[in-house]
Amino acid sequence: MKKLLIWSGLFFFVLPWFATSYVQAEKTGKVDKNVYTDSKFGFKITTLGNWKVKSEKEPSLARLVMTQKNYKVSSISGASQYTTAIPTIIILSDTTSLSLKQFEESLLKEGKLLSNKEGFMVKLDLILNSESIEDNDVLIDSIPARDYTLKQLYKKTGQDIRSKDPTDGNTVIIQDFLAGHVILFKKDKNIYVVQFSCEREFFYPTNSEFQKIISSWKFVP
């Protein structure tokens, strides 16, 4: 009877600790104020006050998603908040034996070595049907990286500005594009992919915020 009571007591002490540990282990990282620290891939990044940070649940290629809080609605006639892409930064990480060049060719070109390419492409929606504006070699915390500036064309309907009566329902097809960056780099056996995207008309002011955020990237010892 005493043994039963002892084991019952241990059960009630251990169970809450186990449950708490399990909940913490589900998250890809911790967010403390404006700083995200990844639990598995050894990096931290600091966002700005007007960006919201959300960690993901393990297991996940996507480690965190940042969205701008005070984003503006497109000024194109007829556009609304429902047709405006919120400025977003998403960071993905994985372990791979591929070199950075092999990974780059498999993800962005016709390479076939990346076995989980579909998993990356689901999250990296800027890559699909995009055009390259330029690509450059950059450094992320002293690590060589490839930075692709992309634009993704799309069409949407808007109010015909030639119409004298804005309520007459006359619409036109407007062609515009999303713009942003896809940055690839590798440290040891871990590959890192950062995507930033927003509406074309907000790219330059929002890009300056992205550059501040990505320059804060540090690998945790």
C-alpha distance (Angstrom), angle and dihedral (degrees) to the residues before:
residue distance angle dihedral
M1 . . .
K2 3.82 . .
K3 3.82 90.2 .
L4 3.79 90.1 51.8
L5 3.79 91.2 51.3
I6 3.82 91.5 48.5
W7 3.81 92.9 51.0
S8 3.80 91.3 45.6
G9 3.81 90.0 52.5
L10 3.79 92.1 49.5
F11 3.79 90.2 49.3
F12 3.78 93.2 56.1
F13 3.83 92.0 46.8
V14 3.83 95.6 45.9
L15 3.81 98.1 42.3
P16 3.85 96.5 65.4
W17 3.81 90.9 46.2
F18 3.81 91.4 49.4
A19 3.79 92.3 47.2
T20 3.82 92.0 50.0
S21 3.80 92.3 48.1
Y22 3.79 91.3 49.0
V23 3.81 93.0 51.3
Q24 3.80 91.3 50.0
A25 3.80 91.5 48.4
E26 3.82 91.2 56.0
K27 3.80 93.5 68.2
T28 3.80 122.0 82.5
G29 3.79 91.2 -138.1
K30 3.77 148.3 -25.3
V31 3.79 127.4 -88.2
D32 3.81 115.2 -151.1
K33 3.79 110.6 -179.7
N34 3.82 102.2 -55.4
V35 3.82 97.5 -17.5
Y36 3.81 123.8 95.1
T37 3.83 116.9 -163.5
D38 3.79 117.0 -169.7
S39 3.81 115.2 -133.6
K40 3.81 96.5 -152.5
F41 3.79 111.3 24.8
G42 3.80 100.8 45.7
F43 3.77 105.4 -122.3
K44 3.77 139.1 113.2
I45 3.77 131.5 -160.7
T46 3.79 132.2 -170.7
T47 3.77 120.8 -141.3
L48 3.80 130.4 -161.8
G49 3.78 125.8 -99.9
N50 3.79 94.0 -104.3
W51 3.81 93.8 55.1
K52 3.80 125.4 84.1
V53 3.82 118.7 -141.1
K54 3.80 123.4 -150.9
S55 3.81 124.4 -179.3
E56 3.80 119.6 -150.7
K57 3.81 133.6 -128.2
E58 3.79 120.5 -99.5
P59 2.94 133.5 -77.7
S60 3.80 93.2 45.6
L61 3.79 139.6 137.2
A62 3.80 86.8 -155.5
R63 3.80 107.8 73.2
L64 3.81 100.0 -178.0
V65 3.78 143.0 -11.4
M66 3.81 124.9 -145.5
T67 3.79 121.9 -164.3
Q68 3.78 128.0 -174.3
K69 3.80 112.6 -113.1
N70 3.79 100.9 -156.6
Y71 3.80 99.0 40.1
K72 3.80 117.4 159.1
V73 3.78 126.7 -122.7
S74 3.79 117.3 -117.4
S75 3.79 113.4 -89.4
I76 3.80 91.9 -145.4
S77 3.80 109.9 119.9
G78 3.78 111.3 -98.7
A79 3.81 94.6 15.6
S80 3.80 119.6 124.2
Q81 3.77 140.6 -177.1
Y82 3.80 87.5 -87.1
T83 3.80 92.2 62.9
T84 3.80 97.2 39.8
A85 3.81 117.6 96.4
I86 3.80 110.9 -131.6
P87 3.84 111.1 -126.4
T88 3.79 103.7 -102.5
I89 3.80 138.7 -177.0
I90 3.80 119.0 -164.2
I91 3.81 126.3 -177.5
L92 3.81 122.8 -158.9
S93 3.81 128.3 -174.3
D94 3.78 135.8 -177.1
T95 3.79 141.4 161.2
T96 3.80 115.0 -109.6
S97 3.77 141.4 162.7
L98 3.82 90.3 -145.0
S99 3.78 119.2 107.7
L100 3.79 117.6 -118.5
K101 3.81 89.9 -103.8
Q102 3.81 92.6 50.5
F103 3.79 91.1 48.0
E104 3.81 91.2 47.6
E105 3.82 92.7 51.0
S106 3.80 92.3 46.4
L107 3.80 94.8 48.1
L108 3.80 101.6 38.9
K109 3.77 103.5 23.2
E110 3.80 137.8 24.9
G111 3.80 100.1 -62.9
K112 3.81 115.6 135.5
L113 3.80 101.9 -162.4
L114 3.81 98.5 92.1
S115 3.80 105.2 90.4
N116 3.82 96.1 -171.3
K117 3.82 96.9 42.8
E118 3.80 91.0 128.4
G119 3.81 90.7 59.3
F120 3.80 90.7 54.7
M121 3.80 94.3 44.4
V122 3.80 92.5 53.3
K123 3.81 89.0 61.7
L124 3.82 99.2 34.1
D125 3.79 97.4 66.1
L126 3.82 94.3 159.6
I127 3.82 91.0 68.8
L128 3.80 95.7 61.6
N129 3.82 112.4 98.2
S130 3.80 91.3 -13.5
E131 3.79 131.2 146.9
S132 3.78 123.4 -135.9
I133 3.81 115.1 -120.8
E134 3.81 94.1 -179.1
D135 3.78 142.2 -34.9
N136 3.79 128.4 -144.9
D137 3.77 143.1 178.8
V138 3.81 111.0 -112.7
L139 3.80 138.2 165.9
I140 3.80 125.8 -116.7
D141 3.82 108.2 -167.1
S142 3.84 88.2 -25.9
I143 3.83 91.9 -50.3
P144 3.86 115.8 124.3
A145 3.81 110.9 -114.7
R146 3.79 140.2 175.3
D147 3.81 116.6 -125.2
Y148 3.81 117.9 -162.4
T149 3.80 118.9 -169.0
L150 3.81 107.4 -155.0
K151 3.76 140.8 -179.3
Q152 3.79 125.4 -157.8
L153 3.79 116.7 -158.4
Y154 3.79 120.4 -141.0
K155 3.78 138.9 163.3
K156 3.79 130.2 -133.0
T157 3.77 137.6 168.2
G158 3.79 122.8 -104.2
Q159 3.77 140.1 171.2
D160 3.80 114.4 -78.0
I161 3.83 103.4 -113.2
R162 3.83 89.8 -156.7
S163 3.77 90.2 64.9
K164 3.80 113.5 105.2
D165 3.77 91.8 -153.4
P166 3.87 111.9 52.7
T167 3.81 89.8 -164.0
D168 3.79 97.1 56.9
G169 3.79 92.3 92.6
N170 3.80 97.2 -122.5
T171 3.80 108.8 153.8
V172 3.78 137.3 -179.6
I173 3.78 134.0 -159.3
I174 3.80 111.0 -106.0
Q175 3.80 121.4 -161.1
D176 3.78 115.5 -151.2
F177 3.79 137.4 144.3
L178 3.77 145.1 -132.8
A179 3.80 115.7 -124.9
G180 3.77 133.8 -161.2
H181 3.78 150.1 110.3
V182 3.78 137.0 -77.0
I183 3.81 111.5 -162.7
L184 3.81 122.5 -169.5
F185 3.81 127.8 -170.2
K186 3.79 140.3 149.7
K187 3.80 133.6 -144.5
D188 3.78 118.1 -173.5
K189 3.83 105.2 -42.1
N190 3.80 95.6 -24.5
I191 3.79 124.5 98.2
Y192 3.81 121.5 -156.2
V193 3.80 128.2 -160.5
V194 3.80 123.6 -172.9
Q195 3.81 121.7 -171.2
F196 3.80 124.4 -171.3
S197 3.80 120.5 -179.2
C198 3.80 139.4 167.3
E199 3.80 141.9 147.1
R200 3.79 115.6 -59.7
E201 3.82 93.9 -118.1
F202 3.82 91.8 56.3
F203 3.79 97.8 40.8
Y204 3.80 100.4 102.6
P205 3.82 99.7 48.9
T206 3.80 92.7 38.6
N207 3.80 93.0 44.6
S208 3.81 89.8 60.7
E209 3.81 88.4 58.4
F210 3.80 91.0 48.1
Q211 3.82 90.8 52.2
K212 3.81 90.5 54.1
I213 3.80 90.8 49.5
I214 3.82 97.1 47.0
S215 3.83 91.4 45.6
S216 3.82 88.2 60.9
W217 3.85 91.5 64.3
K218 3.80 111.8 126.7
F219 3.77 132.3 173.3
V220 3.79 112.3 -129.7
P221 3.84 113.8 -127.3
